[in-house]
Amino acid sequence: MFQSFTIIISLAALFSYINHKFIKLPTTIGLMILALLLSVVSIGVKYINEPAFTEISRAVTNLDFRSLLMDVMLSFLLFAGAFHVNLKDLTKERIPVILFSTLGVLISTFIVGGLTYLILNGLGFSIPFLHTLLFGALISPTDPVAVLAITKQFNISEDLELKISGESLFNDGVGVVVFVTILMLIQGGEEHFNAMEIAKLFVGEAIGGVAYGIVLGFLGIFMLKSIEDTPKIALLITVAIATGGYSLASVIHVSGPLAMVVAGLIIGNKMDTIHEKSNISLDLFWDMLDDTLNAVLFVLIGLEIHALTYEHDYLIAGLMVYVSVLIARAFSVGIPFSLLRHKKHSPKATISILTWGGLRGGISVALALSLGKDVNQELFIFITYTVVVTSILLQGLTIGKLVKKLNLSSN
């Protein structure tokens, strides 16, 4: 496993260099394209030298993508992403962020679930509605890692960037709760699961995660302010919060992702209250770690093609479902947006950019990989991967042009 991880790190460094010197695409997109190309080449090697292909595949499959992302990298990525978000500015957009990350996720889950049911059964797959609803839950949350990595590359107006990035930071926690709820319905049957249990799960996971994150955030700031100007100790404190705090969340049954977002927001926005050297060191460390882990994640997404079972019908289904995800995204932001006052931009332009900026990423892939064979794992992994890669490449490469066309830049 260590050898596999060193290979991924080395590829991330090499691809970052190639992209910076020659391709000059947004870093995350460039890395994923290069990783995809390497995957295609390695699959071609299979027909020339099968043992060599087996070794390449082993290097990728030895790293459990789901565990690596959900249990190791996600806490750092969410903490680092929230660490650099201005809480005062985000508070101004709190109502749309809350609506998009709760009501929006629920709307998208049911629309995607319904359309996917029609698509798959129309193509000859016999898939129960609850299974397509489960897929709707795992694909509906926009991915904070993908969204934050892409939006900061473009000159999107501040209010829209905050809506997109704020939603992406919070909606994965809601999405995971919905995902777990539907999975329990599938495994235990509707007769063993009632509305009270759903409410308890949501309160315990989502609201509990926010409350736990507040405690972690203010505890961290208290400790950082109480020490002398010692950057090394300050660094250890924040790393302990991002690791130990995240691990403890699963023990006390609250949402670790939401806790990391809240703790990162609080600590990142209180940096001016601690000693200057510690402030500078922490800012530099979390910025570099964020960029490094982003690079690793997008290389992994590109290489994860080795985990797919290719069928022609799977590809057709994946592309059709991608269109349904876009349709659902338009409704899931359009309906909550209709409840808000529109101060700056036209509703049509805002909904367009919110729809196109709703990228999917590693979290959806990780949740799909956690599915069992009893819920059509191979099919849903392939569809999820198709939606994720298409959204990052197609939407990620064109969102800048759309911003200019709709006159939504910050200038």
Summary of the structure (lengths in Angstrom):
residues: 411
radius of gyration: 20.9
end to end distance: 47.1
largest distance: 66.4
contacts: 1481
relative contact order: 0.16
helix: 82%
strand: 0%
